[in-house]
């Protein structure tokens, strides 16, 4: 899947909104080019926590483990919830991942910085993980809608 294909897929999810950070979005310059996926069916809500993101570069001093500076490499990040994280990764989010190659393409991995918050990641979803990526995005969008509609806040 390309970045554009992921963004197009998210736009098909009920109530999903996509914001790609740029100078006009009010986002800090370090985030420009990255996309944030929210549940916002009316397009008028203040931004909450996104249910997924698409990151195109490392964040120096914070999130560098995926080496996103390699040509054409990007990372899809999805908040999946604690139970689903354990189903997918094989251990609870609070348990350290151990020896994970955060640079591996087309593989599901614990998010290098936000695994403890039950986020997973896929660098350049391809033949092996594209279907899973779509499924996880749909699940996360539904979860964000349920959370918002129940008044629990967050995304």
N, C-alpha and C positions, 0 to 999 in steps of 0.2 A: 504494500500500500504506500502511496505517496502521501506527503503532507496534505496536498489538495484533496486527495480521496478521503482521508480521515475527516477533514473539515466538512466536506460535502456529506459524508455519512452522518456526522453529528447533527448537521442542519436538518436531517430527515427525522430526527428523534422528536417526539411530542414535547413541545415547550422548551426545547433547547435553544440557547443563544450562544453565539460564538463571538468572542472579542479577540482580535489579533492586535496586540499592543503596538502602538506607534506613537509618534510625537503628538498626534491629535487626540489620543485616547486618555491622556493624562497619566499614563503608566511611566514608571521610571525608565530611563534610557536603557538600562541593562536588560529589561524585559522586551524591548522592541523586537518584533519578529516572532515572538512566542504567542501561542493561541491558548485561550482559556475558555472552557466549556461550562456553562451555567444552566440551571433550570430557571427560566424567566419567560413564561408563556406570554406575558403582556409587554415585555420589553421595557418595563418602566421601574423595575425593582432596583434598589441599591444592590451592588454586587456583594454576594456572599462568597463563601468558599466554593471554588469550582469543583465539579465532580470529576473533571479530567483536565489535563493540559497537554500541550504539544510544545516541547522545548527544543530549540534549535542550536543552543550553545551552552557551554559550561558557565556556571556562575562562580567566578574566581573567589577562592577562599572559602567556598561553601559547598558547592555541588559540582565537583570536577571528575568524579570517579568514572563517568561514562565516556569521557574523552570525546565530547560532542564537536570538538574542533576538526575532527577528521572530515574530509570532503563528503558531502551528501548524507552525513549521519544526523539523525534526529531521534528524540525519545518521546514516545507516548506514555503518559503517566495517568493512572486511573485509581481513584479511591474506591475500594471494593468492600469495605467493612471487615470487621475482625473475623467473623465466621468464614466468609468467602476467602479471605486472605489465607487462613489456615488450610482450607480445602485446596487452594491453588498451590501454595508454597510448601505446605507440609508441616508447618509449625506456627504458633501464634505470633502476631506482629511484635510483641514485646521480647521475643527470643531472638538474640543476634543471629544473623543469617549464616555466619561462618564464612567459608571460602566461596564467594560468589564472583563470577566474572561480570562486572557491571559494564563491560565494553562489548559483550557478545551481541551480535545482531540476530534478529528474528527469534528471540527466546524470551519467555516470560521470566522476570526476575523480581525480587523485592526492590522497591525503589531505593536508590542509594542513600537518600537523605530522609525520606518520609516513610520507610517501611514500618516504623513503630506506630504510625498513624494509619496503618492498614492500606498503604498505597503500593501498587505494583507498577512495573514498567516493562515496555518492550521497545528496544531500539530497532528502528526500521522494520516494522511488521512486514513479513513476507509470506512466502508459501506456507511455512510452518505455523504462523501465528495470526494471519490476517483474520480468519474466522473467529478465533478467540478474541482478538482485539475488538471486532464489531460486537460480539456478545457481551464483553465486559463493559463497553461503552453504553450499550443499551441498558444493561443492568444498573449501571451507575446513574444513568439519566433517570430511570424509574425510581431508584432509591432516593435521589435528590428531590424528585417531585413529591414522593411520599413524605419525606422529611419536612419539606416546606409546607405542604398542605396540612400536615399534622401540627404545625406550629412549633416544631422542635428546633427550628433555626438551622443554620449551617447548610451544607450541601452535600 
